[in-house]
């Protein structure tokens, strides 16, 4: 036997010996050829042996543990749409937030079996492939023993990834594309080597930090700093005497009561026991969202959010520095970061006081899911290196943000919606294990003294590590306040925490504190994106909450983070009618808003208005569309419309015309009952005289049975 690199080579086969047998006169040449062939063969054998030695195994779920199941291609997690417990509800992809409808338990079909039923925590129902067809939808249903409810994990892609394969037809779970759009339906596909068919399982285990009981009870900073609005991101100077923070949803901000924030500051003379009335730091405030991220140069410089423009505005991109000039702050300079980009808008940053380390929370192509934490360091040209991920130990499939590095340069505090916690965002701590910045200890939760069922984030220690500051919202719908607690306490013997069991499942709040509401504003006729202003106004009067955003030109996308409750959402765009809708936020929600061109003669079909067969009675599915139309007409009081009814050509032509008139009259009657003046609506029934498709086949005839409206006055 020959050996290469310590691995035994395969014996040469008799057939190969025959091929290599040559006359003696050719032996010198043959000898060279033989040696070359043998080297190639041995290399191939060694490579094959190495491949077999390193072949990965499929992940094995831990019994009783719930997992987030995350698509490798998009970083989005499996979720039951709308968090409903209804049988047959679609399974979709969504940004990971630890919602119970995103938590899945793998239960073996029988002891030792490789097949599992996969149960949703909120409903107890199982992942089910609805049909054996390619791209058939995946839904939740009660377990019946069907082969299309039994799944196994097959190693695929990078280490830790697997395909989830159906026993019924060997198809696997897949996302249809690499689009990160929340709400995209999960399907079954014939197994291939595609990232869209590969999944990571993220265990939800609550692990407490050893320092969890070394914090005292948090106390709000008081009325001088906290208001009924939202106070976020406290940043202290090194001496602990000056506090910078961001304030949103406050009437006293530059932009008034909106989601965009202003920088405010306050001082203390008694080690943080009391604070002076906060003042707005207008040298740093623009009509966009502003915030101090870190204090530099011994308090003579600040790292601030965004890139500032010469016209007094700022772009919500990147980060800048500003230096103290007398008693105020001077011109900002952008921090130049190689290949800086993020696909999200909610970025946060931290720079160490020596300006040698920049930590960033960004959403990038190499991320684990939503925002991840990255590192950038100074380069030789006065700029900063391309952001590098801190790796899969620190970063979760959820939204990881608000990094703060302790003075030792190794202890990292950050907030996360993805790691297991007590409800909404929680604060975690981990330690850097080497200088690669990719090897970290497992993040651990700071415990129930720091974290509660609401929002907890933007943690940092005060001078000498004897106090801690962070932003906390203690109730489901309450605003965040800045709180302070003693740190570094020695816990009493009877309060030393017992380590959490490895398989412990994270407690989940009864209802999410906030819901991510997103969607697109589209031209109702062309379905192309529209640049629009989108406003969400809270209804009910329990709390005052208004949010305003603007869609991007490329996709017409908007997104809000809203406290749970009912809202009126309105989209306004130049050249279009304002459109409104009413939503109830109890978790993640996707809703597209369709705007109608505001021009006389513009026509739009109302495809979901459906009548009983051969009658003018509206069916229940019609009312959502009619309610939206009524609200649109109420929001655009000068607009008059003509309702037009159409049928196919089957049957008596006169009866069809009469039926079409009766149907649009019924639509008008309903709109009037919803508060639209009757004189603003005219009606006409065309019967089957204006088909838009062939009447030869039923598939196209049904397109002719429709109600449209046309703007007659603007």
C-alpha positions in Angstrom: 0.0 0.0 0.0 1.2 3.5 -0.9 0.5 6.5 1.5 0.0 10.1 0.7 -0.5 12.6 3.5 -1.1 9.8 6.0 -4.1 8.4 4.1 -3.8 4.9 2.5 -4.1 4.9 -1.3 -6.3 2.5 -3.2 -4.8 -0.6 -4.8 -4.2 -0.3 -8.6 -6.8 -2.4 -10.3 -5.9 -5.2 -12.8 -7.5 -3.2 -15.6 -5.3 -0.3 -14.9 -2.2 -2.5 -14.9 -3.2 -3.7 -18.3 -3.5 -0.2 -19.6 -0.1 0.7 -18.1 1.7 -2.4 -19.7 4.0 -1.1 -22.5 6.9 -2.4 -24.6 10.4 -2.2 -23.1 11.5 0.3 -25.7 9.0 2.8 -24.4 9.8 2.2 -20.7 11.4 5.6 -20.0 8.4 7.4 -21.3 6.0 5.0 -19.8 7.8 5.4 -16.4 7.2 9.1 -16.5 3.6 8.6 -17.6 3.0 6.0 -14.9 4.4 8.2 -12.2 2.1 11.0 -13.4 -1.0 8.8 -13.5 -0.2 7.4 -10.0 0.2 10.9 -8.6 -3.1 11.9 -10.1 -4.9 8.8 -8.8 -3.5 9.1 -5.4 -4.5 12.8 -5.2 -8.0 11.8 -6.2 -8.2 9.1 -3.6 -6.9 11.4 -0.9 -9.4 14.1 -1.9 -12.2 11.6 -1.9 -11.2 10.2 1.4 -11.0 13.7 2.9 -14.5 14.5 1.6 -15.9 11.4 3.2 -14.1 12.1 6.4 -15.6 15.6 6.7 -19.1 14.9 5.4 -21.4 16.7 7.7 -24.3 15.2 9.6 -27.8 16.6 9.7 -28.6 18.6 12.9 -30.5 16.5 15.5 -33.2 18.4 17.4 -33.2 18.3 21.2 -36.3 16.8 22.6 -38.6 19.4 24.2 -36.7 22.3 22.8 -38.4 24.9 20.6 -36.5 26.3 17.6 -36.6 29.1 15.2 -36.3 27.6 11.7 -34.5 30.1 9.5 -34.1 30.1 5.7 -30.4 30.2 4.7 -31.2 32.2 1.5 -33.2 35.0 3.2 -32.5 34.9 6.9 -36.3 34.9 7.5 -38.0 32.4 9.8 -40.9 30.0 9.4 -44.1 31.6 10.8 -47.8 30.8 10.8 -49.3 33.7 8.9 -51.1 36.1 11.2 -50.2 34.0 14.3 -53.6 32.3 13.9 -54.4 28.9 15.4 -56.8 28.2 12.5 -56.2 24.9 10.6 -55.1 25.4 7.1 -53.4 28.7 7.8 -50.4 29.4 5.5 -46.8 29.1 6.7 -44.8 32.0 5.5 -41.3 33.6 6.1 -41.0 36.5 8.5 -38.3 38.5 10.3 -37.5 36.5 13.4 -38.9 38.0 16.6 -39.4 34.9 18.9 -43.2 35.1 18.4 -44.8 31.9 19.5 -46.0 31.4 15.9 -42.3 31.3 15.0 -41.4 28.6 17.5 -41.3 24.9 16.4 -40.8 21.7 18.2 -39.6 18.5 16.5 -41.4 15.4 17.8 -40.2 12.0 16.6 -43.0 9.9 15.0 -41.8 6.9 17.0 -38.8 6.3 19.3 -35.6 6.3 17.3 -37.3 7.4 14.1 -35.6 9.8 11.7 -39.0 11.3 10.9 -40.6 14.1 12.9 -43.8 16.0 13.1 -43.0 19.7 13.5 -45.4 21.5 15.9 -46.1 25.3 16.1 -45.9 26.4 19.7 -48.8 28.8 19.6 -51.3 26.3 18.1 -49.9 22.8 18.6 -50.6 22.2 14.9 -48.1 20.6 12.5 -46.3 21.6 9.3 -48.3 20.0 6.5 -47.5 19.9 2.8 -51.0 20.7 1.4 -50.6 18.8 -2.0 -47.9 16.6 -3.6 -47.4 19.1 -6.5 -44.3 21.2 -7.1 -44.6 24.5 -5.3 -47.6 23.4 -3.3 -48.3 25.5 -0.2 -47.2 24.5 3.3 -49.8 25.1 6.0 -50.5 24.1 9.6 -53.0 21.4 10.4 -53.8 19.0 13.3 -51.6 15.9 13.2 -53.4 13.0 11.5 -50.5 10.7 10.8 -50.3 11.8 7.1 -47.0 11.2 5.4 -47.2 14.8 4.3 -46.9 15.8 8.0 -43.8 13.8 8.6 -40.4 15.4 7.9 -36.7 14.5 8.2 -33.6 16.6 8.3 -31.0 16.0 5.6 -27.6 17.7 5.8 -27.3 20.2 3.0 -25.2 23.4 2.4 -22.9 24.8 5.0 -22.4 23.1 8.4 -25.5 23.3 10.5 -27.9 23.6 7.6 -30.3 21.0 6.4 -33.1 20.3 4.0 -36.5 19.5 5.6 -37.8 16.7 3.5 -41.4 15.4 3.3 -42.0 11.7 3.8 -44.9 11.8 1.4 -43.0 12.7 -1.8 -39.4 13.5 -0.9 -40.0 17.2 -1.6 -38.5 19.7 0.8 -39.5 23.0 2.4 -38.4 26.0 0.3 -38.8 29.7 0.0 -39.7 30.6 -3.7 -36.9 33.1 -4.1 -34.1 34.9 -2.2 -36.4 37.9 -1.6 -36.5 38.8 2.1 -40.1 40.1 1.8 -42.1 39.2 5.0 -45.2 37.1 4.3 -43.8 35.1 1.3 -45.5 31.7 1.4 -43.4 28.5 2.0 -43.8 25.8 -0.5 -42.7 22.2 -1.2 -40.2 21.6 -4.0 -38.3 18.8 -5.6 -35.0 18.7 -3.6 -32.0 20.4 -5.3 -28.8 22.0 -4.0 -30.2 25.4 -3.6 -29.9 27.8 -0.7 -33.6 28.5 -0.9 -34.2 24.9 0.3 -31.7 25.0 3.2 -32.6 25.8 6.8 -30.9 26.6 10.1 -32.4 25.6 13.4 -31.9 28.2 16.1 -32.5 26.8 19.6 -34.5 29.0 22.0 -32.9 28.4 25.4 -32.9 31.0 28.1 -29.4 31.2 29.5 -28.7 33.7 32.3 -25.5 35.6 32.7 -23.4 35.0 35.8 -23.8 38.7 36.5 -27.6 38.7 36.3 -28.0 39.1 40.1 -25.4 41.8 40.4 -27.7 44.6 39.3 -29.9 46.6 41.6 -33.5 47.5 40.9 -33.7 50.0 38.0 -35.2 53.4 38.7 -36.3 55.9 36.0 -34.2 59.1 35.8 -37.2 61.2 36.6 -39.2 63.9 34.9 -36.3 66.1 34.0 -35.3 63.4 31.5 -38.2 61.1 31.0 -41.5 62.2 29.5 -44.7 60.5 28.2 -42.8 60.4 24.9 -40.0 57.9 24.0 -36.5 58.3 25.5 -33.9 56.0 23.9 -30.1 55.4 23.6 -28.5 56.9 26.7 -24.8 57.8 26.1 -22.7 59.0 29.0 -19.5 61.0 29.0 -16.5 59.3 30.7 -17.0 61.3 33.9 -20.6 60.3 34.0 -21.7 64.0 34.4 -23.3 64.5 30.9 -26.0 62.4 29.3 -27.0 62.4 25.7 -30.1 60.6 24.5 -32.6 60.4 21.7 -36.3 61.4 22.1 -39.0 60.4 19.7 -42.8 60.9 19.5 -42.4 64.2 21.3 -44.2 67.5 20.4 -41.1 69.5 21.4 -38.9 67.8 18.8 -37.8 69.5 15.6 -40.3 67.5 13.6 -42.9 67.3 16.3 -44.6 64.1 17.4 -43.1 61.6 14.9 -41.0 58.5 14.9 -37.9 60.5 13.9 -35.8 61.5 17.0 -33.9 64.5 18.2 -30.7 64.6 20.4 -31.3 65.9 23.9 -28.8 66.3 26.8 -28.9 66.6 30.6 -26.3 67.0 33.4 -25.8 65.6 36.9 -23.8 66.9 39.8 -24.5 64.0 42.3 -23.3 60.9 40.5 -26.5 60.3 38.6 -28.9 60.6 41.5 -30.6 63.6 39.9 -30.5 65.3 36.5 -31.0 68.8 35.1 -34.0 69.5 32.8 -33.1 68.1 29.4 -32.3 70.6 26.6 -32.6 69.9 22.9 -29.2 69.9 21.1 -30.1 71.7 18.0 -26.6 71.9 16.6 -27.0 68.2 15.8 -30.7 68.0 15.0 -32.1 67.9 11.5 -35.6 67.0 10.1 -34.3 63.3 9.9 -33.7 60.9 12.8 -30.7 61.9 14.9 -28.8 60.4 17.8 -25.5 60.4 19.6 -23.8 57.0 19.3 -20.6 57.4 21.4 -18.5 60.0 23.2 -14.9 60.4 21.8 -11.7 62.4 22.5 -12.4 62.8 26.2 -15.8 64.3 25.6 -14.6 66.7 22.9 -16.0 64.7 20.0 -19.2 62.7 19.3 -20.1 59.9 17.0 -23.5 60.8 15.6 -26.0 58.9 13.4 -26.3 59.7 9.7 -24.4 61.7 7.1 -25.1 65.4 7.4 -25.7 67.6 4.3 -24.8 71.2 3.5 -28.5 72.2 3.4 -29.0 71.4 7.1 -30.6 68.0 6.5 -29.0 64.5 7.0 -29.3 61.2 5.4 -30.2 58.2 7.5 -27.1 56.4 6.3 -23.8 55.8 7.9 -22.3 57.7 10.8 -20.4 60.9 11.3 -18.1 62.7 13.8 -18.5 66.2 15.2 -16.0 68.0 17.5 -16.6 70.6 20.2 -16.2 74.2 19.3 -16.4 76.3 22.4 -19.7 75.6 24.0 -21.3 74.1 20.9 -20.6 71.4 18.3 -18.9 72.1 15.0 -19.3 70.8 11.5 -19.9 67.0 11.1 -17.6 64.9 9.0 -18.7 61.6 7.6 -16.9 58.4 8.7 -15.7 56.8 5.5 -16.3 53.0 5.7 -15.2 50.8 2.8 -18.2 49.1 1.1 -20.7 50.5 3.6 -24.3 49.5 3.0 -27.3 48.3 4.8 -30.6 47.2 3.4 -32.5 48.4 6.5 -32.9 51.8 8.1 -32.6 51.1 11.8 -28.8 51.1 12.2 -26.9 51.7 15.4 -23.2 52.2 16.1 -20.6 52.3 18.8 -17.0 53.5 18.7 -14.5 53.0 21.5 -13.1 56.1 23.1 -9.7 55.5 21.6 -11.3 55.4 18.1 -9.8 52.0 17.3 -13.0 49.9 17.1 -16.3 50.7 15.4 -19.2 48.3 16.0 -22.2 48.5 13.7 -25.7 47.0 13.6 -26.5 46.5 9.9 -28.6 44.3 7.7 -26.3 42.9 5.0 -26.2 40.0 2.5 -23.9 37.9 4.8 -26.2 38.3 7.8 -27.9 35.7 9.9 -31.3 37.3 9.5 -32.3 40.9 10.2 -29.7 43.3 11.6 -26.4 41.7 12.7 -23.4 43.1 14.6 -20.3 44.0 12.6 -16.8 45.3 13.2 -14.8 47.9 11.3 -11.3 49.2 12.2 -9.1 52.1 11.0 -7.3 51.5 7.7 -4.0 53.0 6.6 -5.7 55.7 4.5 -7.6 57.4 7.2 -10.8 55.5 6.5 -12.4 52.4 8.0 -12.3 48.8 6.8 -15.2 46.9 5.3 -17.6 45.7 8.0 -16.9 42.1 9.2 -19.6 40.1 10.9 -19.0 39.2 14.5 -20.2 35.7 13.6 -23.0 33.3 14.2 -22.5 33.0 18.0 -23.2 36.6 18.7 -25.7 37.2 15.9 -29.1 35.6 15.9 -31.7 35.2 13.1 -33.5 38.2 14.7 -32.7 41.9 15.0 -29.4 42.4 16.9 -28.5 46.0 17.7 -27.3 48.6 20.2 -23.7 47.3 20.8 -21.6 48.6 23.7 -18.1 47.4 24.4 -16.9 47.6 28.0 -13.5 49.3 28.7 -11.8 45.9 28.8 -12.3 45.7 25.1 -13.7 42.2 25.4 -17.1 42.3 27.2 -19.8 43.1 24.7 -23.3 44.2 25.7 -26.0 44.3 23.0 -29.8 44.0 22.5 -31.6 41.4 20.5 -35.0 40.3 19.5 -33.6 36.9 18.4 -31.8 35.4 21.4 -34.1 33.8 24.0 -35.5 36.3 26.5 -38.4 37.6 28.5 -40.6 39.2 25.8 -39.6 41.9 23.4 -35.9 43.1 23.0 -33.6 42.0 25.8 -30.0 42.9 26.8 -27.3 40.2 26.5 -23.6 40.0 27.3 -20.8 37.9 25.9 -17.0 37.9 25.8 -14.5 38.0 23.0 -12.3 34.9 23.1 -9.5 36.0 20.7 -8.4 38.8 18.4 -10.3 37.5 15.3 -13.4 39.2 16.7 -15.4 36.2 15.4 -15.0 33.8 18.4 -17.3 34.8 21.3 -18.7 33.1 24.4 -22.4 32.3 24.1 -24.6 35.4 24.7 -26.4 35.3 28.0 -29.4 37.2 29.1 -28.9 39.8 31.9 -31.9 38.4 33.7 -35.3 39.6 34.9 -33.9 42.6 36.9 -32.7 44.2 33.7 -35.0 42.6 31.2 -38.8 42.5 31.4 -41.7 41.7 29.1 -41.4 45.0 27.3 -38.5 46.6 25.4 -35.0 46.7 27.0 -32.0 48.0 25.0 -29.2 50.5 24.7 -27.3 49.2 27.8 -24.1 50.8 29.0 -22.2 50.9 32.3 -21.5 54.1 34.1 -18.1 55.3 35.4 -16.1 52.5 37.1 -18.8 50.0 36.3 -20.8 50.8 39.5 -24.0 51.8 37.6 -25.8 50.9 34.5 -28.1 52.9 32.2 -30.5 51.6 29.5 -33.9 52.3 27.9 -36.8 50.3 29.2 -40.5 50.0 28.4 -42.0 47.9 31.2 -45.5 47.4 29.7 -46.7 46.1 26.4 -47.8 49.4 24.9 -45.8 51.9 27.1 -43.2 54.3 25.9 -39.5 53.7 26.8 -37.8 55.6 29.6 -34.2 55.8 30.6 -33.4 53.9 33.8 -30.5 53.6 36.1 -29.5 50.7 38.3 -26.6 49.9 40.6 -24.1 47.5 39.1 -21.4 45.2 40.4 -23.3 44.3 43.5 -22.4 41.1 45.5 -25.6 39.0 45.5 -26.8 37.6 48.8 -26.2 33.8 49.2 -29.8 33.0 48.7 -30.1 35.0 45.5 -27.2 33.3 43.6 -29.0 32.1 40.4 -29.1 28.4 39.6 -27.9 27.8 36.0 -30.8 27.4 33.6 -31.2 23.9 32.2 -29.9 23.6 28.6 -33.3 22.6 27.2 -35.2 25.4 29.0 -37.5 27.3 26.7 -37.6 31.0 26.7 -40.6 32.6 28.4 -42.7 34.4 25.8 -44.9 37.4 26.6 -48.6 36.8 26.3 -48.8 39.5 23.5 -45.9 41.2 21.6 -45.1 44.7 22.8 -44.9 45.9 19.2 -45.7 44.7 15.8 -43.6 45.3 12.6 -46.1 46.6 10.0 -44.7 46.8 6.5 -45.8 46.7 2.9 -45.7 48.6 -0.4 -47.6 51.6 -1.9 -48.5 50.6 -5.4 -50.3 52.2 -8.4 -53.6 50.4 -8.3 -53.7 50.0 -12.1 -50.1 49.1 -12.9 -48.9 47.6 -9.6 -45.7 49.7 -9.9 -44.2 51.2 -6.8 -45.2 54.8 -5.8 -43.3 57.3 -3.7 -45.7 58.2 -1.0 -46.1 59.5 2.6 -47.6 56.8 4.8 -49.1 57.7 8.2 -50.3 55.5 11.0 -52.7 57.0 13.5 -53.7 55.1 16.6 -57.4 54.7 17.2 -59.2 54.2 20.5 -57.7 57.0 22.6 -55.9 54.8 25.1 -52.5 56.3 24.1 -51.5 59.0 21.6 -49.4 57.6 18.9 -48.8 58.8 15.3 -46.1 57.6 13.0 -45.1 58.9 9.6 -42.8 57.4 6.9 -42.0 57.8 3.3 -41.7 55.0 0.8 -38.5 54.4 -1.2 -38.6 55.0 -5.0 -37.3 51.6 -6.0 -39.8 49.4 -4.3 -42.5 51.6 -2.7 -41.7 50.0 0.6 -42.7 51.3 4.0 -42.3 49.9 7.5 -43.4 50.9 11.0 -42.9 49.4 14.5 -46.2 50.0 16.2 -47.5 49.3 19.7 -50.3 46.7 19.6 -53.7 48.2 18.9 -55.9 49.6 16.1 -54.6 52.1 13.6 -55.8 54.1 10.6 -53.1 53.9 7.9 -53.2 56.4 5.1 -51.0 56.8 2.0 -50.7 60.1 0.2 -48.8 60.6 -3.1 -48.8 63.4 -5.7 -51.1 62.7 -8.6 -53.0 60.0 -6.7 -56.0 59.7 -4.5 -55.3 59.3 -0.8 -56.0 55.8 0.3 -56.7 54.6 3.9 -57.2 51.4 5.7 -57.8 50.3 9.3 -55.6 47.6 10.8 -55.3 45.8 14.1 -51.7 45.3 15.2 -51.1 42.2 17.4 -47.9 41.0 15.8 -46.1 41.2 12.4 -48.3 42.4 9.6 -47.9 43.0 5.8 -50.3 45.2 3.9 -49.9 46.8 0.5 -51.7 50.1 -0.2 -53.1 50.6 -3.7 -53.4 54.3 -4.8 -55.6 55.4 -7.7 -54.3 58.0 -10.2 -56.2 61.2 -9.5 -57.2 62.0 -13.1 -60.6 62.3 -14.7 -61.1 59.2 -16.8 -58.9 56.9 -14.6 -60.6 53.5 -14.3 -60.1 50.8 -11.8 -61.6 47.3 -11.4 -62.9 46.1 -8.0 -62.0 42.4 -8.4 -63.1 41.3 -4.9 -66.6 42.6 -5.2 -68.7 39.4 -5.7 -72.4 38.8 -6.0 -74.6 35.7 -5.5 -75.0 33.8 -8.8 -77.5 35.6 -11.0 -78.5 38.1 -8.3 -77.6 41.6 -7.1 -76.9 40.4 -3.5 -73.3 41.2 -2.3 -71.4 38.4 -0.8 -69.5 38.9 2.5 -66.0 38.9 0.9 -67.0 42.1 -1.0 -67.2 44.4 2.1 -63.5 44.8 2.7 -63.0 46.3 -0.8 -66.1 48.4 -0.5 -65.0 49.8 2.9 -61.6 50.8 1.4 -63.4 52.5 -1.5 -65.7 54.4 0.9 -62.7 55.6 3.0 -61.0 56.7 -0.2 -64.0 58.8 -1.3 -64.3 60.3 2.2 -60.6 61.3 2.2 -60.9 62.9 -1.3 -64.1 64.9 -1.0 -64.0 66.6 -4.4 -63.9 63.3 -6.3 -67.0 62.0 -8.1 -67.1 58.5 -9.7 -69.2 56.4 -12.0 -69.8 52.8 -11.1 -69.9 50.5 -14.1 -71.4 47.0 -14.1 -70.5 44.3 -16.6 -71.6 40.7 -17.2 -70.6 38.0 -19.6 -72.7 37.2 -22.8 -74.4 34.1 -21.5 -78.2 34.3 -21.5 -80.6 37.1 -22.5 -78.8 40.3 -23.3 -81.5 42.6 -21.8 -81.6 40.6 -18.5 -77.8 40.9 -18.3 -78.0 44.6 -18.7 -80.7 44.9 -16.0 -78.7 42.6 -13.7 -75.5 44.8 -14.1 -77.6 47.9 -13.3 -79.0 46.3 -10.2 -75.6 45.3 -9.0 -73.9 48.7 -9.3 -77.0 50.2 -7.6 -76.4 47.8 -4.7 -72.8 48.9 -4.5 -73.8 52.6 -4.5 -76.4 51.9 -1.8 -73.7 50.4 0.4 -71.2 53.3 -0.2 -74.0 55.8 0.7 -74.7 53.8 3.9 -71.0 54.3 4.7 -71.3 58.1 4.5 -70.5 58.9 0.9 -73.0 61.5 -0.5 -75.2 59.9 -3.2 -74.7 62.8 -5.6 -71.0 61.9 -5.9 -71.8 58.5 -7.4 -73.5 57.7 -10.7 -74.1 54.2 -12.1 -74.5 52.5 -15.4 -75.0 48.9 -16.4 -73.5 47.7 -19.6 -74.5 44.0 -19.4 -72.3 42.0 -21.7 -71.6 44.7 -24.3 -68.1 45.7 -23.2 -66.2 42.4 -22.6 -62.5 42.7 -21.8 -61.8 39.0 -22.5 -63.1 36.2 -24.8 -66.5 34.7 -23.9 -65.5 31.4 -25.6 -64.3 29.7 -22.4 -65.4 30.0 -18.7 -61.8 30.8 -17.6 -62.0 34.0 -19.6 -65.7 34.7 -19.3 -65.4 35.2 -15.6 -63.1 38.1 -16.3 -66.0 39.9 -18.0 -68.2 39.7 -14.9 -66.9 42.7 -13.0 -67.5 46.1 -11.4 -65.3 49.1 -12.3 -65.3 52.7 -11.3 -64.2 55.7 -13.3 -63.3 59.1 -11.9 -65.7 61.7 -13.5 -64.7 64.8 -11.5 -61.5 65.7 -9.6 
